[in-house]
Amino acid sequence: MKDVLRKDSRNVLVGIVVGFASVLPGVSGGLIAILCGVYERLIEDLSDLRHRLFSDFRFLFTLGAGLAVGMLACTVVLDYTLNAFKAICIAFFFGLILAQVPEIYSLSGHVKGDRIGALQILPFLLGLGVIVALMFVDTSNGGVQPDEHTIGNMVMFCICGILLAISKIVPGISGASLLIALGLFDVTISSIAHLDFYFIIPLGIGLVIGILGFAKIMDYCLKNHRSQTYFVVMGLTVGSLLIIVQELVMMDPNIGDIVSAVVAAIAGIAVSYGFNIYGKKMGC
């Protein structure tokens, strides 16, 4: 009984860490799940949920409960810090992303020193190209406001849920970074932090759709094209760095802002490295 309770407590704790990481731009919830040793089991469960929901219910429930707590806690923290220290937060996110790149490369299974050919370069460019394309999306007009209760906004909130689901399923990609690229990050954080159920309900629907759909895709890709899949993920991750740089440049920072940004980026690298160390320990 004690072993069962210990495993349940560990799953809840891992869920909290993954949930917190999933909301932070630049930190991949999927990557943290891998480091914590729960990713492949979770993907197998979600890709065949009809048969495995009841047989592995305890694992899914405890992990899911922790995930919800972690996401809510992180959104409340970010809702304040983004308004008070936006430039510093953005630079911090840059550091979080940068520290993840070596981890993703190691997951690809490509041995250091081996020749990198078209089978690695093309998937990397595909992932990078997706993010670069998002950078050219014009989000200056028609932005979503949480107090505008329209059908169009509900669809956008559902899309937000799908994008956040990506960060749970696809290791190395941050759904929050994608929301930044589409100009939807601030409104997502604000609406969740203030428990706006008009926003949360379609967001939840999008999460379910995204998680179930991408679980099957990732289960197939990892089993049949593991190396290429992780090079796509690496391209997405490097592309996220470009998104953050774009955000910082648009703020037209002065010398003081640049110094603060550098310090924040270094702190982000340290925190991201800490996530990785913690995940590996939890996975042991």
Number of C-alpha atoms within 10 A of each C-alpha: 6 7 8 10 10 11 15 17 15 17 25 24 20 27 29 25 24 31 30 23 29 30 28 24 26 33 34 33 32 27 29 31 28 21 21 25 18 19 20 15 14 20 23 15 23 22 20 14 17 10 11 14 15 11 12 14 13 15 19 20 16 20 24 19 16 22 26 16 17 23 23 19 17 21 22 17 12 21 19 14 14 16 12 11 11 15 22 22 20 23 25 28 25 29 27 29 28 21 21 25 16 10 15 20 18 13 18 20 13 16 10 9 6 7 9 11 8 9 11 18 14 15 21 23 17 17 22 22 16 14 23 17 11 16 20 10 11 12 14 8 6 7 13 20 15 19 12 11 12 13 9 11 19 20 15 18 27 24 21 28 27 25 23 27 29 27 31 31 29 24 25 32 35 31 30 29 32 26 21 20 25 18 18 21 18 19 19 25 22 20 21 21 19 12 12 13 12 17 24 19 15 21 26 19 16 22 22 16 17 23 24 19 17 21 25 17 15 21 20 13 15 15 10 11 12 16 21 21 22 27 28 24 26 29 25 26 28 21 26 30 19 17 20 22 13 13 15 20 10 8 11 9 13 8 8 8 16 16 13 14 22 16 15 22 23 18 18 25 20 16 17 25 18 13 22 21 15 16 21 16 12 17 15 8
